[in-house]
Amino acid sequence: MRALREALGQFATGVAVITTATPGGERAGVTVNSFTSVSLDPPLVLWCLSGQAPSTPVFLRAGRFAVNVLAAGQDHLSRRFATPSSDKFAGVKTYLTSTGLPMLTGTLASFACRTVTTYEGGDHRIFIGEVEHFQRSGGEPLVFHSGRYREFSAAGRADRSAVCAPLTP
Ligand SMILES: Cc1cc2nc3c(=O)[nH]c(=O)nc-3n(C[C@H](O)[C@H](O)[C@H](O)COP(=O)(O)O)c2cc1C
């Protein structure tokens, strides 16, 4: 299991915080690196959540979710939403979409989605959502590779090569 996890960790990804809120005002947010695009027409995305995660029932009840793509320097938000807590949103700057989804500020891009279907995938649940609204700010991404946060360095930007610098795990 650990060897498989370490081999899978060689696939470098971005980091996103998936947020939601139910009509009753219950909020949930989780850090994921399983986010990916599925289809452009219709515009579909997916992400996977552990069936054991306390937030799974909240996402299922809400029927909507927002994808917040983290920027370089937002690893504190990644840690915050990857740590179980009764109020992960305390002290975190957010705003609400027209559909009532809490969005994080200062991200690279965000996608407000309606859950169209979910599938059981082993010990995880796969959420597929249709993008209803999105926005893009641009900037440098937070990168996750081999269990560590990384950022593209300025040296890498100069010659367009992807030089990565490790951050504190
Ligand atoms: C970089 C990173 C990526 C993660 N990706 C996922 C993921 O794709 N799916 C998942 O279920 N958990 C993932 N996790 C773990 C969850 O963020 C963590 O279990 C979180 O506490 C779940 O939220 P909950 O306890 O409020 O349900 C990831 C953690 C980190 C740090």
The ligand as a MOL file (V3000), in Angstrom:
LIG
                    3D

  0  0  0     0  0            999 V3000
M  V30 BEGIN CTAB
M  V30 COUNTS 31 33 0 0 0
M  V30 BEGIN ATOM
M  V30 1 C -2.2230 17.7000 -1.1660 0
M  V30 2 C -3.3520 16.8570 -0.6370 0
M  V30 3 C -4.1960 16.2190 -1.5220 0
M  V30 4 C -5.2770 15.4430 -1.0470 0
M  V30 5 N -6.1070 14.8520 -1.9510 0
M  V30 6 C -7.1800 14.1530 -1.5170 0
M  V30 7 C -8.1010 13.5970 -2.4510 0
M  V30 8 O -7.9750 13.7560 -3.6700 0
M  V30 9 N -9.1700 12.8920 -1.9640 0
M  V30 10 C -9.3610 12.7060 -0.6160 0
M  V30 11 O -10.3280 12.0550 -0.2240 0
M  V30 12 N -8.4880 13.2320 0.2980 0
M  V30 13 C -7.4270 13.9590 -0.1230 0
M  V30 14 N -6.5670 14.5340 0.7840 0
M  V30 15 C -6.8420 14.3480 2.2290 0
M  V30 16 C -7.9980 15.2480 2.7110 0
M  V30 17 O -7.7520 16.6180 2.4400 0
M  V30 18 C -8.2090 15.0730 4.2330 0
M  V30 19 O -8.4550 13.7120 4.5180 0
M  V30 20 C -9.3340 15.9430 4.7920 0
M  V30 21 O -9.2380 15.9470 6.2090 0
M  V30 22 C -10.7480 15.4450 4.4480 0
M  V30 23 O -11.6750 16.3740 4.9970 0
M  V30 24 P -12.7140 15.9640 6.1680 0
M  V30 25 O -11.9020 15.2760 7.2400 0
M  V30 26 O -13.2720 17.2930 6.6110 0
M  V30 27 O -13.7520 15.1140 5.5250 0
M  V30 28 C -5.4910 15.2980 0.3380 0
M  V30 29 C -4.6050 15.9380 1.2460 0
M  V30 30 C -3.5630 16.7070 0.7580 0
M  V30 31 C -2.6490 17.4210 1.7360 0
M  V30 END ATOM
M  V30 BEGIN BOND
M  V30 1 1 1 2
M  V30 2 1 2 3
M  V30 3 2 2 30
M  V30 4 2 3 4
M  V30 5 1 4 5
M  V30 6 1 4 28
M  V30 7 2 5 6
M  V30 8 1 6 7
M  V30 9 1 6 13
M  V30 10 2 7 8
M  V30 11 1 7 9
M  V30 12 1 9 10
M  V30 13 2 10 11
M  V30 14 1 10 12
M  V30 15 2 12 13
M  V30 16 1 13 14
M  V30 17 1 14 15
M  V30 18 1 14 28
M  V30 19 1 15 16
M  V30 20 1 16 17
M  V30 21 1 16 18
M  V30 22 1 18 19
M  V30 23 1 18 20
M  V30 24 1 20 21
M  V30 25 1 20 22
M  V30 26 1 22 23
M  V30 27 1 23 24
M  V30 28 2 24 25
M  V30 29 1 24 26
M  V30 30 1 24 27
M  V30 31 2 28 29
M  V30 32 1 29 30
M  V30 33 1 30 31
M  V30 END BOND
M  V30 END CTAB
M  END
